[in-house]
Amino acid sequence: MTISRSSLLGDLDVDVSLDTPIGAMTWYGIGGRADLLVSPRNSDALVELVRRCRRDDIDVRVLGGGANLLVDDAGVGGVVVKLDAPAFRQVKYSASGEINATSVGAGADLFRLVQDTKRRGLSGFEMMAGIPGTIGGAIRMNAGGAWGDISKCLRTVTHLSMDGDVRVFDAADLGFRYRGSDLPAGIVLESTITLAEDDPIRVRERVMEVFQHKRSTQPMADHSAGCAFRNPTDADTELSAGALIDQAGLKGLTVGGACVSHHHANFIVTTPGASATDVRNLIDEIRSRVRAHSGIELHPEVVVWTRGRA
Ligand SMILES: Cc1cc2nc3c(=O)[nH]c(=O)nc-3n(C[C@H](O)[C@H](O)[C@H](O)COP(=O)(O)OP(=O)(O)OC[C@H]3O[C@@H](n4cnc5c(N)ncnc54)[C@H](O)[C@@H]3O)c2cc1C
């Protein structure tokens, strides 16, 4: 589909780049390009952009930190939105008694927020230590780990629907569950998280504990998108996806430049020269071998963008 850029973007307060290698912006660092990458400078511009895309039947995808994303080698069409303007990365702390309701823009960086809350002696965000990405991506994925997921501290989510309507949800009404929620399709604009005042030293100790655990169990220095598969919740097993892959003898299984990590079987890591196709083929191979070994169907946690309709 040919997009009329003047009718879509003319007079909008946005930065635009064409034919942009967004695969390189992901944690995998591989994969194709976006026909149109748009960074709105404020939420009015974003809302109007989404409305025009709906009017013109153009797909909108939102790129966070790219930490849970694989972009196909053929790239993606439509519009890819990136919330990297300062307006989307603001963090505002507002204390009320011992509770701090922090408002966080969807483009804010998780690492930075963990550091910032730790420095301020605010407790409640420690479980996100070592998880890369943005707040928006973390809410979409309900990211987290053994110490809980992000929904634990979420109070509200401001959301832009693909029709261009903005609505503030109470997080308690969003049915957050393991790596999912009832949050409708669309774009997270902002959230409030509730944190409690605490001794900065104790907060730092908890952050270090979470971080050390991740470092000892996950191949954090390699290129990956975190866990490749969700732990089975609909199958008759207590085993994690990693344990199922390990039991099928797949650690070290390689397709092209993509490999099942020896460190953690649920991580697909890449070596220089790997392609997104290698990773996709390895995902298929793992699913088929685990199915054959245990009869369990694994479902990818990593989000894969392809040229088809979103
Ligand atoms: C080394 C490593 C370790 C990891 N460890 C963990 C872990 O312990 N626990 C865990 O849960 N995850 C982990 N991950 C995965 C990843 O960090 C999380 O899923 C993270 O929340 C992704 O955020 P992101 O901003 O990078 O999203 P992206 O990867 O950019 O996008 C992921 C999905 O979220 C959507 N999205 C992004 N921003 C928005 C928005 N503003 N509104 C709506 N949708 C949006 C995208 O469209 C896409 O569908 C790890 C990844 C790596 C590379």
The ligand as a Gaussian input file, in Angstrom:
#p B3LYP/6-31G(d) Opt

LIG

0 1
 C       18.493000      -9.556000      28.322000
 C       17.000000      -9.499000      28.463000
 C       16.413000      -9.876000      29.652000
 C       15.029000      -9.841000      29.795000
 N       14.477000     -10.234000      30.974000
 C       13.138000     -10.178000      31.135000
 C       12.535000     -10.565000      32.371000
 O       13.202000     -10.945000      33.328000
 N       11.188000     -10.486000      32.478000
 C       10.403000     -10.047000      31.445000
 O        9.167000     -10.002000      31.598000
 N       10.953000      -9.679000      30.259000
 C       12.294000      -9.723000      30.085000
 N       12.842000      -9.357000      28.884000
 C       11.960000      -8.916000      27.783000
 C       11.734000      -7.387000      27.757000
 O       12.699000      -6.741000      28.533000
 C       10.346000      -7.013000      28.270000
 O        9.315000      -7.701000      27.592000
 C       10.096000      -5.509000      28.120000
 O        8.929000      -5.173000      28.809000
 C        9.950000      -5.068000      26.671000
 O        9.783000      -3.658000      26.649000
 P       10.157000      -2.834000      25.346000
 O        9.858000      -1.402000      25.625000
 O       11.527000      -3.133000      24.921000
 O        9.087000      -3.394000      24.313000
 P        9.346000      -3.802000      22.783000
 O       10.234000      -4.978000      22.734000
 O        9.748000      -2.617000      21.998000
 O        7.865000      -4.228000      22.364000
 C        7.275000      -5.377000      22.915000
 C        5.760000      -5.300000      22.670000
 O        5.239000      -4.209000      23.437000
 C        4.586000      -3.292000      22.574000
 N        4.787000      -1.940000      23.079000
 C        5.960000      -1.270000      23.270000
 N        5.707000      -0.032000      23.753000
 C        4.361000       0.068000      23.845000
 C        3.460000       1.112000      24.243000
 N        3.885000       2.324000      24.637000
 N        2.134000       0.863000      24.198000
 C        1.659000      -0.340000      23.797000
 N        2.435000      -1.356000      23.389000
 C        3.784000      -1.144000      23.421000
 C        5.232000      -3.492000      21.199000
 O        4.387000      -3.031000      20.170000
 C        5.421000      -4.994000      21.203000
 O        4.194000      -5.622000      20.910000
 C       14.222000      -9.383000      28.718000
 C       14.821000      -8.990000      27.514000
 C       16.191000      -9.046000      27.387000
 C       16.808000      -8.594000      26.086000

